[in-house]
Amino acid sequence: MYIIKVKGVAKIPDYVQLRDEEFTLLAYFRVDRPDKSLEKLGLGDQKDAIMSVINEMPFGIIRKLEL
């Protein structure tokens, strides 16, 4: 799975994309509201680990997420 963190502009908030190995979009959520999207994917129990990676990432970088 891959994480992409995108910087919002003006009234558009920062958001995160989670993509699979073929770069198909799995989830798209605001950085400050990941709960529902991660629960839908079945990753609710790993929310803290995922969010710590996201919070440390710079914007515009694609990072492979190993769970």
PDB file as gemmi writes it, atoms N, CA and C in Angstrom:
CRYST1    1.000    1.000    1.000  90.00  90.00  90.00 P 1                      
ATOM      1  N   MET A   1       0.844  -1.166   0.000  1.00  0.00           N  
ATOM      2  CA  MET A   1       0.000   0.000   0.000  1.00  0.00           C  
ATOM      3  C   MET A   1       0.894   1.236   0.000  1.00  0.00           C  
ATOM      4  N   TYR A   2       0.440   2.273  -0.677  1.00  0.00           N  
ATOM      5  CA  TYR A   2       1.192   3.522  -0.774  1.00  0.00           C  
ATOM      6  C   TYR A   2       0.390   4.672  -0.178  1.00  0.00           C  
ATOM      7  N   ILE A   3       1.098   5.633   0.395  1.00  0.00           N  
ATOM      8  CA  ILE A   3       0.493   6.839   0.977  1.00  0.00           C  
ATOM      9  C   ILE A   3       1.000   8.041   0.199  1.00  0.00           C  
ATOM     10  N   ILE A   4       0.074   8.934  -0.133  1.00  0.00           N  
ATOM     11  CA  ILE A   4       0.420  10.203  -0.767  1.00  0.00           C  
ATOM     12  C   ILE A   4      -0.238  11.298   0.067  1.00  0.00           C  
ATOM     13  N   LYS A   5       0.544  12.259   0.513  1.00  0.00           N  
ATOM     14  CA  LYS A   5       0.026  13.369   1.311  1.00  0.00           C  
ATOM     15  C   LYS A   5       0.043  14.614   0.436  1.00  0.00           C  
ATOM     16  N   VAL A   6      -1.127  15.246   0.290  1.00  0.00           N  
ATOM     17  CA  VAL A   6      -1.278  16.378  -0.622  1.00  0.00           C  
ATOM     18  C   VAL A   6      -1.661  17.630   0.162  1.00  0.00           C  
ATOM     19  N   LYS A   7      -0.953  18.708  -0.105  1.00  0.00           N  
ATOM     20  CA  LYS A   7      -1.205  19.995   0.559  1.00  0.00           C  
ATOM     21  C   LYS A   7      -2.408  20.675  -0.067  1.00  0.00           C  
ATOM     22  N   GLY A   8      -3.347  21.077   0.753  1.00  0.00           N  
ATOM     23  CA  GLY A   8      -4.504  21.809   0.274  1.00  0.00           C  
ATOM     24  C   GLY A   8      -4.158  23.264   0.015  1.00  0.00           C  
ATOM     25  N   VAL A   9      -5.018  23.933  -0.743  1.00  0.00           N  
ATOM     26  CA  VAL A   9      -4.826  25.357  -1.019  1.00  0.00           C  
ATOM     27  C   VAL A   9      -6.114  26.105  -0.688  1.00  0.00           C  
ATOM     28  N   ALA A  10      -5.961  27.316  -0.224  1.00  0.00           N  
ATOM     29  CA  ALA A  10      -7.086  28.189   0.132  1.00  0.00           C  
ATOM     30  C   ALA A  10      -8.047  27.444   1.067  1.00  0.00           C  
ATOM     31  N   LYS A  11      -9.274  27.189   0.624  1.00  0.00           N  
ATOM     32  CA  LYS A  11     -10.281  26.547   1.475  1.00  0.00           C  
ATOM     33  C   LYS A  11     -10.268  25.023   1.371  1.00  0.00           C  
ATOM     34  N   ILE A  12      -9.435  24.481   0.518  1.00  0.00           N  
ATOM     35  CA  ILE A  12      -9.349  23.028   0.369  1.00  0.00           C  
ATOM     36  C   ILE A  12      -8.341  22.499   1.401  1.00  0.00           C  
ATOM     37  N   PRO A  13      -8.759  21.547   2.245  1.00  0.00           N  
ATOM     38  CA  PRO A  13      -7.864  21.065   3.302  1.00  0.00           C  
ATOM     39  C   PRO A  13      -6.796  20.112   2.771  1.00  0.00           C  
ATOM     40  N   ASP A  14      -5.788  19.852   3.618  1.00  0.00           N  
ATOM     41  CA  ASP A  14      -4.783  18.830   3.306  1.00  0.00           C  
ATOM     42  C   ASP A  14      -5.484  17.476   3.299  1.00  0.00           C  
ATOM     43  N   TYR A  15      -5.034  16.572   2.432  1.00  0.00           N  
ATOM     44  CA  TYR A  15      -5.653  15.256   2.400  1.00  0.00           C  
ATOM     45  C   TYR A  15      -4.631  14.176   2.107  1.00  0.00           C  
ATOM     46  N   VAL A  16      -5.065  12.938   2.278  1.00  0.00           N  
ATOM     47  CA  VAL A  16      -4.210  11.768   2.100  1.00  0.00           C  
ATOM     48  C   VAL A  16      -4.900  10.804   1.147  1.00  0.00           C  
ATOM     49  N   GLN A  17      -4.103  10.173   0.305  1.00  0.00           N  
ATOM     50  CA  GLN A  17      -4.601   9.104  -0.549  1.00  0.00           C  
ATOM     51  C   GLN A  17      -3.895   7.817  -0.140  1.00  0.00           C  
ATOM     52  N   LEU A  18      -4.652   6.740  -0.030  1.00  0.00           N  
ATOM     53  CA  LEU A  18      -4.080   5.416   0.160  1.00  0.00           C  
ATOM     54  C   LEU A  18      -4.318   4.650  -1.131  1.00  0.00           C  
ATOM     55  N   ARG A  19      -3.260   4.087  -1.683  1.00  0.00           N  
ATOM     56  CA  ARG A  19      -3.356   3.372  -2.958  1.00  0.00           C  
ATOM     57  C   ARG A  19      -2.736   1.985  -2.815  1.00  0.00           C  
ATOM     58  N   ASP A  20      -3.257   1.033  -3.612  1.00  0.00           N  
ATOM     59  CA  ASP A  20      -2.719  -0.324  -3.558  1.00  0.00           C  
ATOM     60  C   ASP A  20      -1.486  -0.453  -4.448  1.00  0.00           C  
ATOM     61  N   GLU A  21      -1.004  -1.662  -4.618  1.00  0.00           N  
ATOM     62  CA  GLU A  21       0.215  -1.918  -5.381  1.00  0.00           C  
ATOM     63  C   GLU A  21       0.100  -1.489  -6.844  1.00  0.00           C  
ATOM     64  N   GLU A  22      -1.104  -1.457  -7.381  1.00  0.00           N  
ATOM     65  CA  GLU A  22      -1.328  -1.033  -8.767  1.00  0.00           C  
ATOM     66  C   GLU A  22      -1.744   0.441  -8.846  1.00  0.00           C  
ATOM     67  N   PHE A  23      -1.623   1.149  -7.730  1.00  0.00           N  
ATOM     68  CA  PHE A  23      -1.969   2.561  -7.580  1.00  0.00           C  
ATOM     69  C   PHE A  23      -3.454   2.843  -7.768  1.00  0.00           C  
ATOM     70  N   THR A  24      -4.290   1.856  -7.512  1.00  0.00           N  
ATOM     71  CA  THR A  24      -5.731   2.068  -7.489  1.00  0.00           C  
ATOM     72  C   THR A  24      -6.072   2.751  -6.165  1.00  0.00           C  
ATOM     73  N   LEU A  25      -6.912   3.770  -6.234  1.00  0.00           N  
ATOM     74  CA  LEU A  25      -7.283   4.532  -5.040  1.00  0.00           C  
ATOM     75  C   LEU A  25      -8.112   3.664  -4.098  1.00  0.00           C  
ATOM     76  N   LEU A  26      -7.641   3.510  -2.865  1.00  0.00           N  
ATOM     77  CA  LEU A  26      -8.362   2.748  -1.847  1.00  0.00           C  
ATOM     78  C   LEU A  26      -9.116   3.667  -0.898  1.00  0.00           C  
ATOM     79  N   ALA A  27      -8.497   4.780  -0.550  1.00  0.00           N  
ATOM     80  CA  ALA A  27      -9.111   5.725   0.385  1.00  0.00           C  
ATOM     81  C   ALA A  27      -8.577   7.123   0.114  1.00  0.00           C  
ATOM     82  N   TYR A  28      -9.422   8.106   0.396  1.00  0.00           N  
ATOM     83  CA  TYR A  28      -9.106   9.516   0.203  1.00  0.00           C  
ATOM     84  C   TYR A  28      -9.736  10.231   1.384  1.00  0.00           C  
ATOM     85  N   PHE A  29      -8.926  10.836   2.242  1.00  0.00           N  
ATOM     86  CA  PHE A  29      -9.486  11.468   3.431  1.00  0.00           C  
ATOM     87  C   PHE A  29      -8.657  12.661   3.866  1.00  0.00           C  
ATOM     88  N   ARG A  30      -9.311  13.534   4.627  1.00  0.00           N  
ATOM     89  CA  ARG A  30      -8.615  14.682   5.199  1.00  0.00           C  
ATOM     90  C   ARG A  30      -7.656  14.210   6.272  1.00  0.00           C  
ATOM     91  N   VAL A  31      -6.546  14.894   6.395  1.00  0.00           N  
ATOM     92  CA  VAL A  31      -5.531  14.523   7.383  1.00  0.00           C  
ATOM     93  C   VAL A  31      -6.116  14.559   8.796  1.00  0.00           C  
ATOM     94  N   ASP A  32      -7.013  15.489   9.058  1.00  0.00           N  
ATOM     95  CA  ASP A  32      -7.578  15.624  10.401  1.00  0.00           C  
ATOM     96  C   ASP A  32      -8.805  14.747  10.645  1.00  0.00           C  
ATOM     97  N   ARG A  33      -9.256  13.960   9.652  1.00  0.00           N  
ATOM     98  CA  ARG A  33     -10.437  13.104   9.812  1.00  0.00           C  
ATOM     99  C   ARG A  33     -10.256  11.736   9.141  1.00  0.00           C  
ATOM    100  N   PRO A  34      -9.360  10.913   9.653  1.00  0.00           N  
ATOM    101  CA  PRO A  34      -9.091   9.626   9.001  1.00  0.00           C  
ATOM    102  C   PRO A  34     -10.006   8.483   9.448  1.00  0.00           C  
ATOM    103  N   ASP A  35     -10.761   8.671  10.526  1.00  0.00           N  
ATOM    104  CA  ASP A  35     -11.455   7.566  11.187  1.00  0.00           C  
ATOM    105  C   ASP A  35     -12.339   6.719  10.277  1.00  0.00           C  
ATOM    106  N   LYS A  36     -13.317   7.325   9.616  1.00  0.00           N  
ATOM    107  CA  LYS A  36     -14.281   6.567   8.819  1.00  0.00           C  
ATOM    108  C   LYS A  36     -13.616   5.840   7.654  1.00  0.00           C  
ATOM    109  N   SER A  37     -12.700   6.496   6.975  1.00  0.00           N  
ATOM    110  CA  SER A  37     -12.039   5.883   5.816  1.00  0.00           C  
ATOM    111  C   SER A  37     -11.193   4.683   6.228  1.00  0.00           C  
ATOM    112  N   LEU A  38     -10.458   4.809   7.310  1.00  0.00           N  
ATOM    113  CA  LEU A  38      -9.625   3.698   7.753  1.00  0.00           C  
ATOM    114  C   LEU A  38     -10.475   2.539   8.271  1.00  0.00           C  
ATOM    115  N   GLU A  39     -11.582   2.847   8.928  1.00  0.00           N  
ATOM    116  CA  GLU A  39     -12.499   1.800   9.392  1.00  0.00           C  
ATOM    117  C   GLU A  39     -13.080   1.044   8.202  1.00  0.00           C  
ATOM    118  N   LYS A  40     -13.469   1.762   7.157  1.00  0.00           N  
ATOM    119  CA  LYS A  40     -14.023   1.140   5.959  1.00  0.00           C  
ATOM    120  C   LYS A  40     -13.057   0.158   5.318  1.00  0.00           C  
ATOM    121  N   LEU A  41     -11.765   0.494   5.344  1.00  0.00           N  
ATOM    122  CA  LEU A  41     -10.728  -0.358   4.763  1.00  0.00           C  
ATOM    123  C   LEU A  41     -10.334  -1.510   5.688  1.00  0.00           C  
ATOM    124  N   GLY A  42     -10.824  -1.488   6.909  1.00  0.00           N  
ATOM    125  CA  GLY A  42     -10.434  -2.509   7.872  1.00  0.00           C  
ATOM    126  C   GLY A  42      -9.115  -2.219   8.548  1.00  0.00           C  
ATOM    127  N   LEU A  43      -8.704  -0.958   8.512  1.00  0.00           N  
ATOM    128  CA  LEU A  43      -7.431  -0.556   9.111  1.00  0.00           C  
ATOM    129  C   LEU A  43      -7.622   0.292  10.366  1.00  0.00           C  
ATOM    130  N   GLY A  44      -8.803   0.267  10.933  1.00  0.00           N  
ATOM    131  CA  GLY A  44      -9.091   1.075  12.111  1.00  0.00           C  
ATOM    132  C   GLY A  44      -8.192   0.761  13.287  1.00  0.00           C  
ATOM    133  N   ASP A  45      -7.807  -0.520  13.426  1.00  0.00           N  
ATOM    134  CA  ASP A  45      -6.950  -0.915  14.537  1.00  0.00           C  
ATOM    135  C   ASP A  45      -5.505  -0.456  14.355  1.00  0.00           C  
ATOM    136  N   GLN A  46      -5.144  -0.044  13.137  1.00  0.00           N  
ATOM    137  CA  GLN A  46      -3.781   0.423  12.856  1.00  0.00           C  
ATOM    138  C   GLN A  46      -3.733   1.929  12.614  1.00  0.00           C  
ATOM    139  N   LYS A  47      -4.791   2.606  13.007  1.00  0.00           N  
ATOM    140  CA  LYS A  47      -4.905   4.050  12.770  1.00  0.00           C  
ATOM    141  C   LYS A  47      -3.731   4.833  13.358  1.00  0.00           C  
ATOM    142  N   ASP A  48      -3.335   4.532  14.574  1.00  0.00           N  
ATOM    143  CA  ASP A  48      -2.263   5.285  15.222  1.00  0.00           C  
ATOM    144  C   ASP A  48      -0.943   5.153  14.467  1.00  0.00           C  
ATOM    145  N   ALA A  49      -0.624   3.945  14.020  1.00  0.00           N  
ATOM    146  CA  ALA A  49       0.625   3.726  13.270  1.00  0.00           C  
ATOM    147  C   ALA A  49       0.578   4.449  11.925  1.00  0.00           C  
ATOM    148  N   ILE A  50      -0.545   4.370  11.242  1.00  0.00           N  
ATOM    149  CA  ILE A  50      -0.692   5.027   9.941  1.00  0.00           C  
ATOM    150  C   ILE A  50      -0.619   6.540  10.089  1.00  0.00           C  
ATOM    151  N   MET A  51      -1.294   7.077  11.082  1.00  0.00           N  
ATOM    152  CA  MET A  51      -1.299   8.526  11.279  1.00  0.00           C  
ATOM    153  C   MET A  51       0.071   9.043  11.710  1.00  0.00           C  
ATOM    154  N   SER A  52       0.848   8.263  12.437  1.00  0.00           N  
ATOM    155  CA  SER A  52       2.195   8.727  12.796  1.00  0.00           C  
ATOM    156  C   SER A  52       3.073   8.827  11.553  1.00  0.00           C  
ATOM    157  N   VAL A  53       2.915   7.897  10.614  1.00  0.00           N  
ATOM    158  CA  VAL A  53       3.648   7.964   9.346  1.00  0.00           C  
ATOM    159  C   VAL A  53       3.196   9.193   8.555  1.00  0.00           C  
ATOM    160  N   ILE A  54       1.893   9.397   8.475  1.00  0.00           N  
ATOM    161  CA  ILE A  54       1.342  10.528   7.714  1.00  0.00           C  
ATOM    162  C   ILE A  54       1.799  11.855   8.306  1.00  0.00           C  
ATOM    163  N   ASN A  55       1.770  11.985   9.611  1.00  0.00           N  
ATOM    164  CA  ASN A  55       2.156  13.245  10.252  1.00  0.00           C  
ATOM    165  C   ASN A  55       3.623  13.583  10.062  1.00  0.00           C  
ATOM    166  N   GLU A  56       4.475  12.576   9.913  1.00  0.00           N  
ATOM    167  CA  GLU A  56       5.907  12.812   9.712  1.00  0.00           C  
ATOM    168  C   GLU A  56       6.265  13.062   8.253  1.00  0.00           C  
ATOM    169  N   MET A  57       5.392  12.675   7.335  1.00  0.00           N  
ATOM    170  CA  MET A  57       5.682  12.796   5.902  1.00  0.00           C  
ATOM    171  C   MET A  57       5.621  14.236   5.416  1.00  0.00           C  
ATOM    172  N   PRO A  58       6.498  14.593   4.503  1.00  0.00           N  
ATOM    173  CA  PRO A  58       6.344  15.893   3.824  1.00  0.00           C  
ATOM    174  C   PRO A  58       5.247  15.777   2.758  1.00  0.00           C  
ATOM    175  N   PHE A  59       4.737  16.897   2.317  1.00  0.00           N  
ATOM    176  CA  PHE A  59       3.709  16.898   1.286  1.00  0.00           C  
ATOM    177  C   PHE A  59       4.316  16.536  -0.072  1.00  0.00           C  
ATOM    178  N   GLY A  60       3.529  15.869  -0.908  1.00  0.00           N  
ATOM    179  CA  GLY A  60       3.935  15.580  -2.267  1.00  0.00           C  
ATOM    180  C   GLY A  60       4.837  14.381  -2.443  1.00  0.00           C  
ATOM    181  N   ILE A  61       5.047  13.619  -1.399  1.00  0.00           N  
ATOM    182  CA  ILE A  61       5.904  12.458  -1.464  1.00  0.00           C  
ATOM    183  C   ILE A  61       5.046  11.193  -1.424  1.00  0.00           C  
ATOM    184  N   ILE A  62       5.422  10.192  -2.227  1.00  0.00           N  
ATOM    185  CA  ILE A  62       4.756   8.900  -2.195  1.00  0.00           C  
ATOM    186  C   ILE A  62       5.622   7.967  -1.369  1.00  0.00           C  
ATOM    187  N   ARG A  63       5.009   7.347  -0.377  1.00  0.00           N  
ATOM    188  CA  ARG A  63       5.766   6.441   0.496  1.00  0.00           C  
ATOM    189  C   ARG A  63       5.064   5.095   0.562  1.00  0.00           C  
ATOM    190  N   LYS A  64       5.839   4.025   0.492  1.00  0.00           N  
ATOM    191  CA  LYS A  64       5.284   2.689   0.622  1.00  0.00           C  
ATOM    192  C   LYS A  64       5.023   2.423   2.098  1.00  0.00           C  
ATOM    193  N   LEU A  65       3.833   1.945   2.398  1.00  0.00           N  
ATOM    194  CA  LEU A  65       3.434   1.656   3.772  1.00  0.00           C  
ATOM    195  C   LEU A  65       3.487   0.158   3.990  1.00  0.00           C  
ATOM    196  N   GLU A  66       4.322  -0.267   4.900  1.00  0.00           N  
ATOM    197  CA  GLU A  66       4.439  -1.686   5.262  1.00  0.00           C  
ATOM    198  C   GLU A  66       3.705  -1.892   6.578  1.00  0.00           C  
ATOM    199  N   LEU A  67       2.623  -2.659   6.540  1.00  0.00           N  
ATOM    200  CA  LEU A  67       1.855  -2.925   7.760  1.00  0.00           C  
ATOM    201  C   LEU A  67       2.091  -4.330   8.258  1.00  0.00           C  
TER     202      LEU A  67                                                      
END                                                                             
